[in-house]
Amino acid sequence: MTRYSRIAGTGSYLPPRRVTNADLAAELATKGVETSDQWIIERTGIRVRHFAAPDVTSSDLGAQAARHALEAAGVAASEIDLIIVATSTPDMVFPSAACILQNKLGIAGCPAFDVQAVCSGFVYALTIADSMIKTGAANKALVIGAEVFSRILDFKDRTTCVLFGDGAGAVVLEASDQPGILASDLHADGKHVGILCVPGTVSGGQVLGDPLLKMDGQAVFKLAVGVLEDAARATLAKAGRTEADIDWLIPHQANIRIMQGTAKRLKLSLDKLIVTVDEHGNTSAASIPLALDVSVRSGKIKKGDTLMLEGVGGGFTWGAVLLDF
């Protein structure tokens, strides 16, 4: 019997503090930075984002999302035998956010590790979990994207600080005799490191370099639309499917223009595009599972639908996953 992996349940969590564009503009004005609701919406499509409280970590958000996914799947935490957390904002240098989250869920013994591919992280993590389930190395996996990007934003740079938010999304992925994840396609190109990065590190008890996010927005935009189309087409080819088979496109929620551009290149109606960037901002590795869970719980995405997930992020990393939900 061929062994597959399927998503059995989804979950998400947003910190309570909801920050509108007007809220953020007022806060930035106290720092001498000028922006407005209209300026942000026109360039990004973002209206609201959520910021975590100072004492709340990525593993805190991820654990909440994981609990919701476990409940949706009807799976006990004790049944989980693999935990992968995609994050660029872990709780500490080490151990991994996955190990810390594992303890918060009351699980012990199963492998737990982080994946760092920035905004492509969830696509990377899902592909790894799928491979481990298919080979029999795991039966039930928690795959989580969790971020507290508000910690690494430069609130004197209006071109970046208005874009990001905090949150977490999770799925329970389990072994099945029915196809779920159909194909994936992952890539990276390190020559583009400088266009999106946090160029700081810890050494001798101090931060070396700059610990705040830097981005060349135009360079990211130019690369993103092209590589996302290529990854989606490569994934469809591997699965023996076509664009017409896609019921829903769930791209990384970075910028509405990039998202719409990708959908158009794939000849998909914008009605098939899942959009939550307006309410969440860019939550990096959390954005795809957040958008997935919101759409499942609203009834938009139904069992049997074919989904294309795709992300692009610092590294430069990118990838796509095609699945039957």
Contacts in CASP RR format, 6 or more apart in sequence:
PFRMAT RR
TARGET T0000
AUTHOR 0000-0000-0000
METHOD contacts of the structure
MODEL  1
MTRYSRIAGTGSYLPPRRVTNADLAAELATKGVETSDQWIIERTGIRVRH
FAAPDVTSSDLGAQAARHALEAAGVAASEIDLIIVATSTPDMVFPSAACI
LQNKLGIAGCPAFDVQAVCSGFVYALTIADSMIKTGAANKALVIGAEVFS
RILDFKDRTTCVLFGDGAGAVVLEASDQPGILASDLHADGKHVGILCVPG
TVSGGQVLGDPLLKMDGQAVFKLAVGVLEDAARATLAKAGRTEADIDWLI
PHQANIRIMQGTAKRLKLSLDKLIVTVDEHGNTSAASIPLALDVSVRSGK
IKKGDTLMLEGVGGGFTWGAVLLDF
1 177 0 8 1.000
2 177 0 8 1.000
3 133 0 8 1.000
3 134 0 8 1.000
3 136 0 8 1.000
3 175 0 8 1.000
3 176 0 8 1.000
3 177 0 8 1.000
4 133 0 8 1.000
4 134 0 8 1.000
4 175 0 8 1.000
4 176 0 8 1.000
4 177 0 8 1.000
4 178 0 8 1.000
4 179 0 8 1.000
4 180 0 8 1.000
4 181 0 8 1.000
5 129 0 8 1.000
5 130 0 8 1.000
5 133 0 8 1.000
5 134 0 8 1.000
5 141 0 8 1.000
5 173 0 8 1.000
5 174 0 8 1.000
5 175 0 8 1.000
5 176 0 8 1.000
5 180 0 8 1.000
5 181 0 8 1.000
6 173 0 8 1.000
6 174 0 8 1.000
6 176 0 8 1.000
6 178 0 8 1.000
6 179 0 8 1.000
6 180 0 8 1.000
6 181 0 8 1.000
6 323 0 8 1.000
6 324 0 8 1.000
7 171 0 8 1.000
7 172 0 8 1.000
7 173 0 8 1.000
7 180 0 8 1.000
7 323 0 8 1.000
7 325 0 8 1.000
8 72 0 8 1.000
8 73 0 8 1.000
8 74 0 8 1.000
8 75 0 8 1.000
8 140 0 8 1.000
8 171 0 8 1.000
8 172 0 8 1.000
8 173 0 8 1.000
8 174 0 8 1.000
9 69 0 8 1.000
9 72 0 8 1.000
9 73 0 8 1.000
9 74 0 8 1.000
9 75 0 8 1.000
9 171 0 8 1.000
9 172 0 8 1.000
9 296 0 8 1.000
10 68 0 8 1.000
10 69 0 8 1.000
10 72 0 8 1.000
10 169 0 8 1.000
10 170 0 8 1.000
10 171 0 8 1.000
10 172 0 8 1.000
10 289 0 8 1.000
10 292 0 8 1.000
10 293 0 8 1.000
10 296 0 8 1.000
10 297 0 8 1.000
11 65 0 8 1.000
11 66 0 8 1.000
11 68 0 8 1.000
11 69 0 8 1.000
11 72 0 8 1.000
11 169 0 8 1.000
11 170 0 8 1.000
11 171 0 8 1.000
11 289 0 8 1.000
11 293 0 8 1.000
12 65 0 8 1.000
12 68 0 8 1.000
12 167 0 8 1.000
12 168 0 8 1.000
12 169 0 8 1.000
12 170 0 8 1.000
12 286 0 8 1.000
12 289 0 8 1.000
12 290 0 8 1.000
12 293 0 8 1.000
12 294 0 8 1.000
13 61 0 8 1.000
13 62 0 8 1.000
13 64 0 8 1.000
13 65 0 8 1.000
13 68 0 8 1.000
13 167 0 8 1.000
13 168 0 8 1.000
13 169 0 8 1.000
14 50 0 8 1.000
14 166 0 8 1.000
14 167 0 8 1.000
14 280 0 8 1.000
14 290 0 8 1.000
15 50 0 8 1.000
15 51 0 8 1.000
15 52 0 8 1.000
15 53 0 8 1.000
15 56 0 8 1.000
15 61 0 8 1.000
15 166 0 8 1.000
15 167 0 8 1.000
16 50 0 8 1.000
17 50 0 8 1.000
17 51 0 8 1.000
17 52 0 8 1.000
17 53 0 8 1.000
18 48 0 8 1.000
18 49 0 8 1.000
18 50 0 8 1.000
19 27 0 8 1.000
19 48 0 8 1.000
19 49 0 8 1.000
19 50 0 8 1.000
19 51 0 8 1.000
20 37 0 8 1.000
20 47 0 8 1.000
20 48 0 8 1.000
21 35 0 8 1.000
21 36 0 8 1.000
21 37 0 8 1.000
21 40 0 8 1.000
21 41 0 8 1.000
21 46 0 8 1.000
21 47 0 8 1.000
21 48 0 8 1.000
21 162 0 8 1.000
22 37 0 8 1.000
24 35 0 8 1.000
24 40 0 8 1.000
24 49 0 8 1.000
24 161 0 8 1.000
24 162 0 8 1.000
25 35 0 8 1.000
25 36 0 8 1.000
25 37 0 8 1.000
25 40 0 8 1.000
27 155 0 8 1.000
28 34 0 8 1.000
28 35 0 8 1.000
28 155 0 8 1.000
28 158 0 8 1.000
28 161 0 8 1.000
31 155 0 8 1.000
31 156 0 8 1.000
32 156 0 8 1.000
33 155 0 8 1.000
33 156 0 8 1.000
33 157 0 8 1.000
33 158 0 8 1.000
33 161 0 8 1.000
34 158 0 8 1.000
35 158 0 8 1.000
35 162 0 8 1.000
37 47 0 8 1.000
40 46 0 8 1.000
40 47 0 8 1.000
40 162 0 8 1.000
41 47 0 8 1.000
43 255 0 8 1.000
44 162 0 8 1.000
44 163 0 8 1.000
44 255 0 8 1.000
44 256 0 8 1.000
44 257 0 8 1.000
44 277 0 8 1.000
44 281 0 8 1.000
45 255 0 8 1.000
45 256 0 8 1.000
45 277 0 8 1.000
45 278 0 8 1.000
46 162 0 8 1.000
46 163 0 8 1.000
46 256 0 8 1.000
46 277 0 8 1.000
46 278 0 8 1.000
46 281 0 8 1.000
46 282 0 8 1.000
47 278 0 8 1.000
47 279 0 8 1.000
48 278 0 8 1.000
48 279 0 8 1.000
48 280 0 8 1.000
48 281 0 8 1.000
49 164 0 8 1.000
49 165 0 8 1.000
49 166 0 8 1.000
49 280 0 8 1.000
49 281 0 8 1.000
49 283 0 8 1.000
50 165 0 8 1.000
50 166 0 8 1.000
50 167 0 8 1.000
50 280 0 8 1.000
51 150 0 8 1.000
51 165 0 8 1.000
51 166 0 8 1.000
52 60 0 8 1.000
52 61 0 8 1.000
52 148 0 8 1.000
52 150 0 8 1.000
52 166 0 8 1.000
52 167 0 8 1.000
56 148 0 8 1.000
57 91 0 8 1.000
57 97 0 8 1.000
57 100 0 8 1.000
57 148 0 8 1.000
58 85 0 8 1.000
58 87 0 8 1.000
58 89 0 8 1.000
58 90 0 8 1.000
58 91 0 8 1.000
58 97 0 8 1.000
58 146 0 8 1.000
58 147 0 8 1.000
58 148 0 8 1.000
58 168 0 8 1.000
59 85 0 8 1.000
59 90 0 8 1.000
59 91 0 8 1.000
59 97 0 8 1.000
59 100 0 8 1.000
59 101 0 8 1.000
59 104 0 8 1.000
59 146 0 8 1.000
60 104 0 8 1.000
61 146 0 8 1.000
61 147 0 8 1.000
61 148 0 8 1.000
61 166 0 8 1.000
61 167 0 8 1.000
61 168 0 8 1.000
61 286 0 8 1.000
62 85 0 8 1.000
62 97 0 8 1.000
62 101 0 8 1.000
62 144 0 8 1.000
62 145 0 8 1.000
62 146 0 8 1.000
62 167 0 8 1.000
62 168 0 8 1.000
62 169 0 8 1.000
62 170 0 8 1.000
63 101 0 8 1.000
63 104 0 8 1.000
63 105 0 8 1.000
64 168 0 8 1.000
65 144 0 8 1.000
65 145 0 8 1.000
65 146 0 8 1.000
65 167 0 8 1.000
65 168 0 8 1.000
65 169 0 8 1.000
65 170 0 8 1.000
65 286 0 8 1.000
65 289 0 8 1.000
65 293 0 8 1.000
66 101 0 8 1.000
66 105 0 8 1.000
66 142 0 8 1.000
66 144 0 8 1.000
66 170 0 8 1.000
67 77 0 8 1.000
67 105 0 8 1.000
68 170 0 8 1.000
68 293 0 8 1.000
69 142 0 8 1.000
69 169 0 8 1.000
69 170 0 8 1.000
69 171 0 8 1.000
69 172 0 8 1.000
69 293 0 8 1.000
70 76 0 8 1.000
70 77 0 8 1.000
70 80 0 8 1.000
70 142 0 8 1.000
70 172 0 8 1.000
72 172 0 8 1.000
72 296 0 8 1.000
73 172 0 8 1.000
73 174 0 8 1.000
75 140 0 8 1.000
75 172 0 8 1.000
75 174 0 8 1.000
77 105 0 8 1.000
77 106 0 8 1.000
77 107 0 8 1.000
78 107 0 8 1.000
79 140 0 8 1.000
80 105 0 8 1.000
80 107 0 8 1.000
80 110 0 8 1.000
80 140 0 8 1.000
80 141 0 8 1.000
80 142 0 8 1.000
80 172 0 8 1.000
81 110 0 8 1.000
81 111 0 8 1.000
81 138 0 8 1.000
81 139 0 8 1.000
81 140 0 8 1.000
81 141 0 8 1.000
82 110 0 8 1.000
82 111 0 8 1.000
82 112 0 8 1.000
82 129 0 8 1.000
82 132 0 8 1.000
82 133 0 8 1.000
82 137 0 8 1.000
82 138 0 8 1.000
82 140 0 8 1.000
82 141 0 8 1.000
82 142 0 8 1.000
83 98 0 8 1.000
83 101 0 8 1.000
83 102 0 8 1.000
83 107 0 8 1.000
83 110 0 8 1.000
83 111 0 8 1.000
83 112 0 8 1.000
83 113 0 8 1.000
83 141 0 8 1.000
83 142 0 8 1.000
83 144 0 8 1.000
84 98 0 8 1.000
84 112 0 8 1.000
84 113 0 8 1.000
84 114 0 8 1.000
84 115 0 8 1.000
84 125 0 8 1.000
84 128 0 8 1.000
84 129 0 8 1.000
84 141 0 8 1.000
84 142 0 8 1.000
84 143 0 8 1.000
84 144 0 8 1.000
85 96 0 8 1.000
85 97 0 8 1.000
85 98 0 8 1.000
85 101 0 8 1.000
85 112 0 8 1.000
85 113 0 8 1.000
85 114 0 8 1.000
85 115 0 8 1.000
85 125 0 8 1.000
85 144 0 8 1.000
85 145 0 8 1.000
85 146 0 8 1.000
86 114 0 8 1.000
86 115 0 8 1.000
86 116 0 8 1.000
86 117 0 8 1.000
86 121 0 8 1.000
86 122 0 8 1.000
86 124 0 8 1.000
86 125 0 8 1.000
86 143 0 8 1.000
86 144 0 8 1.000
86 145 0 8 1.000
86 146 0 8 1.000
86 285 0 8 1.000
87 97 0 8 1.000
87 114 0 8 1.000
87 115 0 8 1.000
87 116 0 8 1.000
87 145 0 8 1.000
87 146 0 8 1.000
87 147 0 8 1.000
87 284 0 8 1.000
87 285 0 8 1.000
88 116 0 8 1.000
88 118 0 8 1.000
88 147 0 8 1.000
88 149 0 8 1.000
88 198 0 8 1.000
88 284 0 8 1.000
88 285 0 8 1.000
89 146 0 8 1.000
89 147 0 8 1.000
89 148 0 8 1.000
89 149 0 8 1.000
89 151 0 8 1.000
89 152 0 8 1.000
89 284 0 8 1.000
90 96 0 8 1.000
90 97 0 8 1.000
90 114 0 8 1.000
91 97 0 8 1.000
91 100 0 8 1.000
92 100 0 8 1.000
93 202 0 8 1.000
96 112 0 8 1.000
96 113 0 8 1.000
96 114 0 8 1.000
97 114 0 8 1.000
97 146 0 8 1.000
98 112 0 8 1.000
98 113 0 8 1.000
98 114 0 8 1.000
98 144 0 8 1.000
99 112 0 8 1.000
99 113 0 8 1.000
101 112 0 8 1.000
101 144 0 8 1.000
101 146 0 8 1.000
102 108 0 8 1.000
102 110 0 8 1.000
102 112 0 8 1.000
105 142 0 8 1.000
110 138 0 8 1.000
111 138 0 8 1.000
115 121 0 8 1.000
115 124 0 8 1.000
115 125 0 8 1.000
115 128 0 8 1.000
117 123 0 8 1.000
117 124 0 8 1.000
117 188 0 8 1.000
117 285 0 8 1.000
117 313 0 8 1.000
117 314 0 8 1.000
117 315 0 8 1.000
117 317 0 8 1.000
118 196 0 8 1.000
118 284 0 8 1.000
118 285 0 8 1.000
118 313 0 8 1.000
118 314 0 8 1.000
118 315 0 8 1.000
118 317 0 8 1.000
119 252 0 8 1.000
119 254 0 8 1.000
119 282 0 8 1.000
119 284 0 8 1.000
119 285 0 8 1.000
119 287 0 8 1.000
119 311 0 8 1.000
119 312 0 8 1.000
119 313 0 8 1.000
119 314 0 8 1.000
119 317 0 8 1.000
120 186 0 8 1.000
120 252 0 8 1.000
120 285 0 8 1.000
120 311 0 8 1.000
120 312 0 8 1.000
120 313 0 8 1.000
120 314 0 8 1.000
120 317 0 8 1.000
120 318 0 8 1.000
120 319 0 8 1.000
121 145 0 8 1.000
121 284 0 8 1.000
121 285 0 8 1.000
121 311 0 8 1.000
121 317 0 8 1.000
122 143 0 8 1.000
122 145 0 8 1.000
122 285 0 8 1.000
122 286 0 8 1.000
122 287 0 8 1.000
122 288 0 8 1.000
122 289 0 8 1.000
122 309 0 8 1.000
122 311 0 8 1.000
123 184 0 8 1.000
123 186 0 8 1.000
123 288 0 8 1.000
123 309 0 8 1.000
123 310 0 8 1.000
123 311 0 8 1.000
123 319 0 8 1.000
123 320 0 8 1.000
123 321 0 8 1.000
124 186 0 8 1.000
124 317 0 8 1.000
124 319 0 8 1.000
125 143 0 8 1.000
125 144 0 8 1.000
125 145 0 8 1.000
125 285 0 8 1.000
126 143 0 8 1.000
126 171 0 8 1.000
126 173 0 8 1.000
126 181 0 8 1.000
126 184 0 8 1.000
126 309 0 8 1.000
126 321 0 8 1.000
127 181 0 8 1.000
127 184 0 8 1.000
127 186 0 8 1.000
127 321 0 8 1.000
129 138 0 8 1.000
129 141 0 8 1.000
129 143 0 8 1.000
129 173 0 8 1.000
130 173 0 8 1.000
130 181 0 8 1.000
130 184 0 8 1.000
130 321 0 8 1.000
132 138 0 8 1.000
132 141 0 8 1.000
133 139 0 8 1.000
133 141 0 8 1.000
133 173 0 8 1.000
133 174 0 8 1.000
133 175 0 8 1.000
136 175 0 8 1.000
138 175 0 8 1.000
139 174 0 8 1.000
139 175 0 8 1.000
140 172 0 8 1.000
140 173 0 8 1.000
140 174 0 8 1.000
140 175 0 8 1.000
141 172 0 8 1.000
141 173 0 8 1.000
141 174 0 8 1.000
142 170 0 8 1.000
142 171 0 8 1.000
142 172 0 8 1.000
142 173 0 8 1.000
143 170 0 8 1.000
143 171 0 8 1.000
143 173 0 8 1.000
143 289 0 8 1.000
144 168 0 8 1.000
144 169 0 8 1.000
144 170 0 8 1.000
144 289 0 8 1.000
145 168 0 8 1.000
145 169 0 8 1.000
145 170 0 8 1.000
145 285 0 8 1.000
145 286 0 8 1.000
145 289 0 8 1.000
146 167 0 8 1.000
146 168 0 8 1.000
146 169 0 8 1.000
146 285 0 8 1.000
146 286 0 8 1.000
147 165 0 8 1.000
147 166 0 8 1.000
147 167 0 8 1.000
147 168 0 8 1.000
147 283 0 8 1.000
147 284 0 8 1.000
147 285 0 8 1.000
147 286 0 8 1.000
148 166 0 8 1.000
148 167 0 8 1.000
149 164 0 8 1.000
149 165 0 8 1.000
149 166 0 8 1.000
149 213 0 8 1.000
149 282 0 8 1.000
149 283 0 8 1.000
149 284 0 8 1.000
150 164 0 8 1.000
150 165 0 8 1.000
150 166 0 8 1.000
152 198 0 8 1.000
152 211 0 8 1.000
152 212 0 8 1.000
152 213 0 8 1.000
153 160 0 8 1.000
153 161 0 8 1.000
153 164 0 8 1.000
153 212 0 8 1.000
153 213 0 8 1.000
154 160 0 8 1.000
154 161 0 8 1.000
154 212 0 8 1.000
154 213 0 8 1.000
154 214 0 8 1.000
155 161 0 8 1.000
157 212 0 8 1.000
159 215 0 8 1.000
159 217 0 8 1.000
160 213 0 8 1.000
160 214 0 8 1.000
160 215 0 8 1.000
163 254 0 8 1.000
163 255 0 8 1.000
163 281 0 8 1.000
163 282 0 8 1.000
164 213 0 8 1.000
164 281 0 8 1.000
164 282 0 8 1.000
164 283 0 8 1.000
164 284 0 8 1.000
165 280 0 8 1.000
165 281 0 8 1.000
165 282 0 8 1.000
165 283 0 8 1.000
166 283 0 8 1.000
166 286 0 8 1.000
167 280 0 8 1.000
167 283 0 8 1.000
167 286 0 8 1.000
167 290 0 8 1.000
168 286 0 8 1.000
168 289 0 8 1.000
168 290 0 8 1.000
169 286 0 8 1.000
169 289 0 8 1.000
169 290 0 8 1.000
169 292 0 8 1.000
169 293 0 8 1.000
170 289 0 8 1.000
170 293 0 8 1.000
171 289 0 8 1.000
171 292 0 8 1.000
173 181 0 8 1.000
179 324 0 8 1.000
180 323 0 8 1.000
180 324 0 8 1.000
180 325 0 8 1.000
181 321 0 8 1.000
181 322 0 8 1.000
181 323 0 8 1.000
182 238 0 8 1.000
182 239 0 8 1.000
182 241 0 8 1.000
182 322 0 8 1.000
182 323 0 8 1.000
182 324 0 8 1.000
183 235 0 8 1.000
183 236 0 8 1.000
183 238 0 8 1.000
183 239 0 8 1.000
183 240 0 8 1.000
183 321 0 8 1.000
183 322 0 8 1.000
184 235 0 8 1.000
184 238 0 8 1.000
184 319 0 8 1.000
184 320 0 8 1.000
184 321 0 8 1.000
184 322 0 8 1.000
185 231 0 8 1.000
185 234 0 8 1.000
185 235 0 8 1.000
185 238 0 8 1.000
185 319 0 8 1.000
185 320 0 8 1.000
186 231 0 8 1.000
186 317 0 8 1.000
186 318 0 8 1.000
186 319 0 8 1.000
187 227 0 8 1.000
187 231 0 8 1.000
187 317 0 8 1.000
187 318 0 8 1.000
187 319 0 8 1.000
188 315 0 8 1.000
188 316 0 8 1.000
188 317 0 8 1.000
188 318 0 8 1.000
189 315 0 8 1.000
189 316 0 8 1.000
190 315 0 8 1.000
190 316 0 8 1.000
191 316 0 8 1.000
192 219 0 8 1.000
192 223 0 8 1.000
192 314 0 8 1.000
192 315 0 8 1.000
192 316 0 8 1.000
193 314 0 8 1.000
193 315 0 8 1.000
193 316 0 8 1.000
194 214 0 8 1.000
194 216 0 8 1.000
195 215 0 8 1.000
195 216 0 8 1.000
195 217 0 8 1.000
195 219 0 8 1.000
195 220 0 8 1.000
195 223 0 8 1.000
195 314 0 8 1.000
195 316 0 8 1.000
196 213 0 8 1.000
196 214 0 8 1.000
196 215 0 8 1.000
196 216 0 8 1.000
196 217 0 8 1.000
196 220 0 8 1.000
196 313 0 8 1.000
196 314 0 8 1.000
196 315 0 8 1.000
196 316 0 8 1.000
197 213 0 8 1.000
197 214 0 8 1.000
197 314 0 8 1.000
197 315 0 8 1.000
198 210 0 8 1.000
198 211 0 8 1.000
198 212 0 8 1.000
198 213 0 8 1.000
198 214 0 8 1.000
199 209 0 8 1.000
199 210 0 8 1.000
199 214 0 8 1.000
200 207 0 8 1.000
200 208 0 8 1.000
200 209 0 8 1.000
200 210 0 8 1.000
200 211 0 8 1.000
201 207 0 8 1.000
201 208 0 8 1.000
201 209 0 8 1.000
202 208 0 8 1.000
220 312 0 8 1.000
220 313 0 8 1.000
221 255 0 8 1.000
221 257 0 8 1.000
221 258 0 8 1.000
223 312 0 8 1.000
223 316 0 8 1.000
224 254 0 8 1.000
224 258 0 8 1.000
224 262 0 8 1.000
224 312 0 8 1.000
224 313 0 8 1.000
224 318 0 8 1.000
225 258 0 8 1.000
225 261 0 8 1.000
225 262 0 8 1.000
225 265 0 8 1.000
226 262 0 8 1.000
226 265 0 8 1.000
227 312 0 8 1.000
227 316 0 8 1.000
227 318 0 8 1.000
227 319 0 8 1.000
228 251 0 8 1.000
228 258 0 8 1.000
228 262 0 8 1.000
228 310 0 8 1.000
228 311 0 8 1.000
228 312 0 8 1.000
228 318 0 8 1.000
228 319 0 8 1.000
228 320 0 8 1.000
229 262 0 8 1.000
229 265 0 8 1.000
229 266 0 8 1.000
231 310 0 8 1.000
231 311 0 8 1.000
231 318 0 8 1.000
231 319 0 8 1.000
231 320 0 8 1.000
232 262 0 8 1.000
232 266 0 8 1.000
232 308 0 8 1.000
232 310 0 8 1.000
232 320 0 8 1.000
233 266 0 8 1.000
234 320 0 8 1.000
235 308 0 8 1.000
235 319 0 8 1.000
235 320 0 8 1.000
235 321 0 8 1.000
235 322 0 8 1.000
236 242 0 8 1.000
236 243 0 8 1.000
236 245 0 8 1.000
236 246 0 8 1.000
236 308 0 8 1.000
236 322 0 8 1.000
238 322 0 8 1.000
239 322 0 8 1.000
241 306 0 8 1.000
241 322 0 8 1.000
243 266 0 8 1.000
243 267 0 8 1.000
243 268 0 8 1.000
245 306 0 8 1.000
246 266 0 8 1.000
246 268 0 8 1.000
246 272 0 8 1.000
246 306 0 8 1.000
246 307 0 8 1.000
246 308 0 8 1.000
246 322 0 8 1.000
247 272 0 8 1.000
247 301 0 8 1.000
247 305 0 8 1.000
247 306 0 8 1.000
247 307 0 8 1.000
248 272 0 8 1.000
248 273 0 8 1.000
248 274 0 8 1.000
248 295 0 8 1.000
248 300 0 8 1.000
248 301 0 8 1.000
248 305 0 8 1.000
248 306 0 8 1.000
248 307 0 8 1.000
248 308 0 8 1.000
249 262 0 8 1.000
249 263 0 8 1.000
249 266 0 8 1.000
249 268 0 8 1.000
249 272 0 8 1.000
249 273 0 8 1.000
249 274 0 8 1.000
249 307 0 8 1.000
249 308 0 8 1.000
249 310 0 8 1.000
250 274 0 8 1.000
250 288 0 8 1.000
250 291 0 8 1.000
250 292 0 8 1.000
250 295 0 8 1.000
250 307 0 8 1.000
250 308 0 8 1.000
250 309 0 8 1.000
250 310 0 8 1.000
251 258 0 8 1.000
251 259 0 8 1.000
251 262 0 8 1.000
251 263 0 8 1.000
251 273 0 8 1.000
251 274 0 8 1.000
251 288 0 8 1.000
251 309 0 8 1.000
251 310 0 8 1.000
251 311 0 8 1.000
252 282 0 8 1.000
252 287 0 8 1.000
252 288 0 8 1.000
252 310 0 8 1.000
252 311 0 8 1.000
252 312 0 8 1.000
252 313 0 8 1.000
253 259 0 8 1.000
253 275 0 8 1.000
253 276 0 8 1.000
253 277 0 8 1.000
253 280 0 8 1.000
253 281 0 8 1.000
253 282 0 8 1.000
253 283 0 8 1.000
253 287 0 8 1.000
253 288 0 8 1.000
253 290 0 8 1.000
253 291 0 8 1.000
254 277 0 8 1.000
254 282 0 8 1.000
254 287 0 8 1.000
254 312 0 8 1.000
255 277 0 8 1.000
255 282 0 8 1.000
256 275 0 8 1.000
256 277 0 8 1.000
256 278 0 8 1.000
259 273 0 8 1.000
259 275 0 8 1.000
259 277 0 8 1.000
260 270 0 8 1.000
260 273 0 8 1.000
262 310 0 8 1.000
263 269 0 8 1.000
263 270 0 8 1.000
263 272 0 8 1.000
263 273 0 8 1.000
264 270 0 8 1.000
266 308 0 8 1.000
274 291 0 8 1.000
274 292 0 8 1.000
274 295 0 8 1.000
274 300 0 8 1.000
274 301 0 8 1.000
275 291 0 8 1.000
276 287 0 8 1.000
276 290 0 8 1.000
276 291 0 8 1.000
276 294 0 8 1.000
276 295 0 8 1.000
277 287 0 8 1.000
280 287 0 8 1.000
280 290 0 8 1.000
280 291 0 8 1.000
281 287 0 8 1.000
283 290 0 8 1.000
284 313 0 8 1.000
288 309 0 8 1.000
288 311 0 8 1.000
292 301 0 8 1.000
292 307 0 8 1.000
292 309 0 8 1.000
295 301 0 8 1.000
296 325 0 8 1.000
301 307 0 8 1.000
301 325 0 8 1.000
302 325 0 8 1.000
303 325 0 8 1.000
304 324 0 8 1.000
304 325 0 8 1.000
305 324 0 8 1.000
305 325 0 8 1.000
306 322 0 8 1.000
306 323 0 8 1.000
306 324 0 8 1.000
306 325 0 8 1.000
307 322 0 8 1.000
307 323 0 8 1.000
307 324 0 8 1.000
307 325 0 8 1.000
308 320 0 8 1.000
308 321 0 8 1.000
308 322 0 8 1.000
309 320 0 8 1.000
309 321 0 8 1.000
309 322 0 8 1.000
309 323 0 8 1.000
310 318 0 8 1.000
310 319 0 8 1.000
310 320 0 8 1.000
310 321 0 8 1.000
311 318 0 8 1.000
311 319 0 8 1.000
311 320 0 8 1.000
312 318 0 8 1.000
312 319 0 8 1.000
END
